[in-house]
Amino acid sequence: MGKVQGIWSICFILMIAVFLGCNYNEQGQISPLGKMEEPLDNKSSKDKIELGRKLFFDKRLSSNNKVSCASCHIPELAFTDGKKKSIGVENRFSMRNAPSLLNSGYLKTTMYDAHIETLELQMLVPLQDHSEMNANLDSVISILKEHPEYKEAAQTIFQRDFDPWVLTRSIAAYERSLISDNSKFDKWKRGEATFSNSEKRGWQLFSKKLNCKICHIPPHFTNYKAEHNGLYDDYEIDKGRFRIFNDSMDIGFFKVPSLRNVALTAPYMHDGSIPTLNNVLDHYVKGGKEHIGKSKYIVPFSMTKQDRIDIIRFLNTLTDTSYLHLR
């Protein structure tokens, strides 16, 4: 009877998980990140993801055949590139620091300006940007549609010739497959790992004393919004979200990045201007620069040397490289 009850208990849990729309990660656990919503016109499949992966690493997407999506989004660096600003075709610098693509399928909006609503639309931006891939979409399609493997995959998966729809949907499907949800923090939350005393103190500092989770909300460690963190007192070089809507109230607003894998994604901020996590803490300890749009939560505070050690050790618990098998 106990065995039967146990089976029914497991079934009940699974039924609840399905009802709540839970996702399971590759370890067979309910993902702490919750359910990922997919567009109705781009449901994922193994073959679609694989086609997207190949396109992601294909340098023929750029005008000089030397830059791929992976040139600026390197798997080993949590799909960032370790540079202040990415380098595109003809060694041109991109406008901003390359953000991580991990867990990008959960994004409400993409880009630092938080204005593009889907990954399918977002990928057209770097593809056609003069400083990044500088591609002519028609030219790229005319080249790729003659590739036998791509031609066959387009017909098999989408029942159509290789075209912009196939290109954007495939790469977006691959990006949605890039999940990082099995960090030491996640294991600790499940009772499968033990935090050191320093990591525990770091978590307490992060979540309570310093209240970092106002903007970096677990489990995603972002609020998905554009915020003003007082990085500069003058935003003449890059006005942030202002450039999209020309609203002066948007000057200095940039989307809050997730802190998952933050130990792998230096340098930091939208322009890569802060080299280390210690320097990031320096910025927030000082309360940022004064600017009319700065968040009311960015204020000066004190931090001991041990506090710094503890919070950085906690941030390191957010690292998870199990996604690397997907590269």
Phi and psi in degrees as a GROMACS rama.xvg file:
@    title "Ramachandran Plot"
@    xaxis  label "Phi"
@    yaxis  label "Psi"
@TYPE xy
-61.8901  -38.693  GLY-2
-65.6903  -42.171  LYS-3
-62.6418  -43.5306  VAL-4
-62.1139  -39.4599  GLN-5
-61.8057  -42.7826  GLY-6
-62.8403  -44.5985  ILE-7
-63.5238  -35.347  TRP-8
-63.9821  -43.519  SER-9
-63.2712  -44.6283  ILE-10
-60.6443  -40.7131  CYS-11
-62.8101  -43.0381  PHE-12
-61.8563  -43.7983  ILE-13
-63.6306  -38.8911  LEU-14
-63.5303  -41.998  MET-15
-63.4149  -42.6444  ILE-16
-60.266  -43.3626  ALA-17
-64.2613  -43.4638  VAL-18
-60.314  -38.8978  PHE-19
-82.0586  -4.64983  LEU-20
75.5321  35.7621  GLY-21
-77.5791  148.42  CYS-22
-100.554  147.685  ASN-23
-104.591  136.761  TYR-24
-86.2187  -178.178  ASN-25
-72.3688  -11.0202  GLU-26
-88.0037  1.65113  GLN-27
82.2388  11.7927  GLY-28
-101.603  155.477  GLN-29
-64.6947  125.197  ILE-30
-65.6068  134.203  SER-31
-67.3852  -14.7502  PRO-32
-83.5556  -10.7724  LEU-33
83.8092  -167.529  GLY-34
-80.1043  133.278  LYS-35
-94.3473  126.674  MET-36
-84.9204  129.371  GLU-37
-106.623  145.998  GLU-38
-61.4332  144.538  PRO-39
-61.7032  -27.4289  LEU-40
-94.5256  10.0218  ASP-41
-150.447  60.5265  ASN-42
-70.589  138.195  LYS-43
-73.5101  153.054  SER-44
-150.214  159.472  SER-45
-57.8126  -44.775  LYS-46
-67.241  -37.7478  ASP-47
-66.9477  -41.9625  LYS-48
-63.0247  -41.9613  ILE-49
-65.2323  -40.007  GLU-50
-62.7919  -43.6623  LEU-51
-62.1466  -37.7191  GLY-52
-62.5394  -44.4068  ARG-53
-64.8203  -40.1908  LYS-54
-67.5839  -35.7563  LEU-55
-59.8594  -33.9864  PHE-56
-98.2586  6.56016  PHE-57
-90.1806  115.657  ASP-58
-74.8212  -8.91046  LYS-59
-71.125  -5.87415  ARG-60
-74.0685  -12.7791  LEU-61
-103.587  160.976  SER-62
-66.4224  -27.9286  SER-63
-108.61  9.45033  ASN-64
59.6934  29.3032  ASN-65
-122.999  -6.37157  LYS-66
-127.291  127.091  VAL-67
-113.994  175.277  SER-68
-58.547  -36.8103  CYS-69
-72.2753  -12.2226  ALA-70
-64.8297  -33.246  SER-71
-106.515  -11.0386  CYS-72
-128.289  84.4717  HIS-73
-87.843  123.809  ILE-74
-51.2641  -45.3204  PRO-75
-64.6723  -18.9077  GLU-76
-106.952  34.4965  LEU-77
57.6476  35.4067  ALA-78
61.7818  36.8176  PHE-79
-117.318  -167.803  THR-80
-132.026  2.912  ASP-81
75.3204  6.71082  GLY-82
-108.082  156.323  LYS-83
-57.9722  -53.3253  LYS-84
-134.252  138.876  LYS-85
-64.7099  154.5  SER-86
-109.109  121.947  ILE-87
-102.596  -149.265  GLY-88
-61.9999  148.314  VAL-89
54.3792  28.5412  GLU-90
59.5136  30.5138  ASN-91
-81.2953  141.669  ARG-92
-85.6769  135.334  PHE-93
-71.1131  171.586  SER-94
-73.4221  -31.7169  MET-95
-141.915  171.612  ARG-96
-68.0014  142.172  ASN-97
-74.391  121.463  ALA-98
-81.0552  157.993  PRO-99
-66.6721  146.293  SER-100
-99.1062  -4.45918  LEU-101
-63.6878  134.327  LEU-102
63.0927  21.266  ASN-103
-67.171  -17.8261  SER-104
-66.0552  -15.0849  GLY-105
-91.0232  -7.04374  TYR-106
-63.3422  137.523  LEU-107
-78.3395  -37.6472  LYS-108
-142.065  159.151  THR-109
-112.677  173.539  THR-110
74.023  156.743  MET-111
-63.9645  -22.3332  TYR-112
-86.1335  -3.72651  ASP-113
52.8763  53.2689  ALA-114
-130.303  -15.836  HIS-115
-97.3242  130.219  ILE-116
-88.7924  -17.6986  GLU-117
-135.088  155.538  THR-118
-66.8576  -30.0342  LEU-119
-62.049  -42.5142  GLU-120
-76.5977  -36.3896  LEU-121
-59.8629  -39.5997  GLN-122
-66.3933  -17.6894  MET-123
-72.5641  -20.791  LEU-124
-68.4752  -60.0817  VAL-125
-63.9362  -31.4141  PRO-126
-57.9735  -41.1802  LEU-127
-103.864  -4.44046  GLN-128
-67.1563  132.814  ASP-129
-56.8977  -36.1667  HIS-130
-91.672  -8.55412  SER-131
-106.538  -87.3007  GLU-132
-103.623  -21.7956  MET-133
53.6758  36.4084  ASN-134
-90.6614  147.703  ALA-135
-91.9723  119.187  ASN-136
-58.2379  -42.8424  LEU-137
-62.1364  -40.5871  ASP-138
-65.9528  -43.2407  SER-139
-60.8353  -46.2848  VAL-140
-63.1694  -41.1764  ILE-141
-63.1012  -30.8253  SER-142
-78.0462  -49.4709  ILE-143
-70.9988  -29.8047  LEU-144
-70.8738  -14.1125  LYS-145
-89.6031  -6.70306  GLU-146
-72.5565  117.894  HIS-147
-53.0282  -43.3276  PRO-148
-66.6508  -42.1837  GLU-149
-67.7741  -39.1819  TYR-150
-61.5301  -46.1631  LYS-151
-66.9668  -42.3246  GLU-152
-63.4204  -39.4916  ALA-153
-60.4416  -41.7931  ALA-154
-71.0422  -40.731  GLN-155
-68.7131  -44.8385  THR-156
-85.699  -42.4006  ILE-157
-111.029  -8.38304  PHE-158
55.8615  44.401  GLN-159
-157.845  166.599  ARG-160
-69.8405  158.017  ASP-161
-63.6198  123.709  PHE-162
-150.661  -177.771  ASP-163
-56.7748  -34.0052  PRO-164
-60.8048  -48.1051  TRP-165
-62.9125  -43.5154  VAL-166
-61.261  -52.155  LEU-167
-70.5516  -39.8907  THR-168
-69.0407  -35.5988  ARG-169
-69.3529  -48.1219  SER-170
-65.054  -39.4925  ILE-171
-62.5379  -39.1379  ALA-172
-64.004  -40.1849  ALA-173
-63.0916  -45.4144  TYR-174
-61.1872  -36.7768  GLU-175
-68.4488  -19.6886  ARG-176
-81.8051  -7.72871  SER-177
-86.0587  85.2505  LEU-178
-106.834  135.19  ILE-179
-128.739  99.9705  SER-180
-143.166  22.6705  ASP-181
-131.337  43.7322  ASN-182
-74.1412  173.151  SER-183
-59.3109  -36.2153  LYS-184
-59.7065  -45.3063  PHE-185
-63.836  -41.9753  ASP-186
-65.6451  -38.3758  LYS-187
-62.4778  -42.5225  TRP-188
-63.3987  -31.0971  LYS-189
-87.0804  -1.93048  ARG-190
79.2281  19.9567  GLY-191
-103.137  -2.28836  GLU-192
-145.35  159.031  ALA-193
-114.137  130.783  THR-194
-82.8128  142.653  PHE-195
-70.0501  166.417  SER-196
-59.9343  -36.914  ASN-197
-66.3063  -42.7475  SER-198
-64.8606  -38.1641  GLU-199
-63.356  -44.6868  LYS-200
-63.2711  -38.18  ARG-201
-62.1372  -40.5645  GLY-202
-65.4396  -39.8759  TRP-203
-65.0537  -42.1907  GLN-204
-60.4083  -47.5162  LEU-205
-62.9099  -47.9739  PHE-206
-89.2657  -22.3508  SER-207
-122.422  -67.7771  LYS-208
-59.93  -48.7568  LYS-209
-91.9714  -16.0597  LEU-210
55.8527  39.9839  ASN-211
-61.1747  -24.2783  CYS-212
-74.0952  0.66089  LYS-213
-60.8572  -41.0587  ILE-214
-104.816  -29.7916  CYS-215
-108.003  77.8949  HIS-216
-82.8968  122.476  ILE-217
-64.0157  151.976  PRO-218
-88.275  -8.38988  PRO-219
-83.397  -19.6899  HIS-220
61.2689  36.7903  PHE-221
-156.512  159.335  THR-222
-103.56  2.21371  ASN-223
66.1822  12.6847  TYR-224
-108.803  161.456  LYS-225
-84.5237  128.397  ALA-226
-132.206  165.866  GLU-227
-112.694  112.226  HIS-228
-103.456  13.7225  ASN-229
68.8247  33.3371  GLY-230
-64.6807  -38.0887  LEU-231
-133.768  160.508  TYR-232
-97.2338  -6.48429  ASP-233
-140.105  120.472  ASP-234
-110.015  39.1192  TYR-235
-65.1521  -35.2514  GLU-236
-70.2888  -44.3193  ILE-237
-145.367  110.403  ASP-238
-84.7726  1.91897  LYS-239
73.625  -141.6  GLY-240
-58.8862  -19.5233  ARG-241
-54.6386  -35.228  PHE-242
-67.8718  -14.8693  ARG-243
-88.7339  -45.6786  ILE-244
-114.602  -3.58736  PHE-245
55.2388  34.4137  ASN-246
-101.075  118.437  ASP-247
-60.2663  -21.5956  SER-248
-73.6646  -9.11811  MET-249
-97.1564  0.182151  ASP-250
-63.8892  128.189  ILE-251
84.6595  5.6953  GLY-252
-93.9888  126.805  PHE-253
-135.675  149.303  PHE-254
-63.9249  138.661  LYS-255
-71.7287  121.627  VAL-256
-77.9127  155.246  PRO-257
-70.7974  147.379  SER-258
-92.1812  -0.527399  LEU-259
-62.7884  130.774  ARG-260
64.1012  23.8064  ASN-261
-62.1175  -26.0359  VAL-262
-67.5027  -16.2593  ALA-263
-101.162  -4.37957  LEU-264
-112.364  19.017  THR-265
-62.8445  152.969  ALA-266
-78.1366  170.518  PRO-267
-113.241  168.318  TYR-268
79.6165  167.258  MET-269
-60.8766  -23.1633  HIS-270
-112.956  9.29082  ASP-271
63.6322  25.5264  GLY-272
-81.0098  -11.894  SER-273
-114.237  115.672  ILE-274
-75.598  -32.3089  PRO-275
-134.01  164.843  THR-276
-64.8497  -33.785  LEU-277
-61.9034  -40.3117  ASN-278
-67.904  -33.8589  ASN-279
-62.1306  -43.8842  VAL-280
-61.9048  -38.1951  LEU-281
-55.2843  -45.632  ASP-282
-58.493  -46.9474  HIS-283
-76.0852  -33.0593  TYR-284
-58.1702  -39.6208  VAL-285
-76.0057  -13.2134  LYS-286
84.0836  14.3456  GLY-287
70.7553  178.025  GLY-288
-86.1845  152.61  LYS-289
-76.5049  127.557  GLU-290
-154.631  145.849  HIS-291
-58.7131  -28.9873  ILE-292
-92.5617  -2.93034  GLY-293
-59.1835  139.339  LYS-294
-58.2933  141.958  SER-295
-67.4221  -14.8036  LYS-296
-85.9832  -10.6364  TYR-297
-90.6659  94.9917  ILE-298
-134.467  155.384  VAL-299
-62.7396  149.032  PRO-300
-152.92  167.511  PHE-301
-100.303  151.18  SER-302
-150.141  127.399  MET-303
-80.631  168.453  THR-304
-59.9332  -39.7036  LYS-305
-68.4346  -36.2365  GLN-306
-56.8177  -43.8714  ASP-307
-61.512  -45.7811  ARG-308
-60.0673  -44.8068  ILE-309
-65.2809  -45.9371  ASP-310
-70.4296  -33.4986  ILE-311
-70.9562  -36.5563  ILE-312
-64.0383  -37.9075  ARG-313
-63.8181  -46.2203  PHE-314
-59.0876  -31.4507  LEU-315
-68.3349  -21.1886  ASN-316
-72.9083  -8.60135  THR-317
-88.8798  3.63654  LEU-318
-81.742  132.715  THR-319
-149.244  113.902  ASP-320
-108.012  19.1907  THR-321
-65.317  -16.9861  SER-322
-67.9683  -16.4365  TYR-323
-61.1754  -21.657  LEU-324
-67.7567  -13.2352  HIS-325
-87.0794  -8.56175  LEU-326
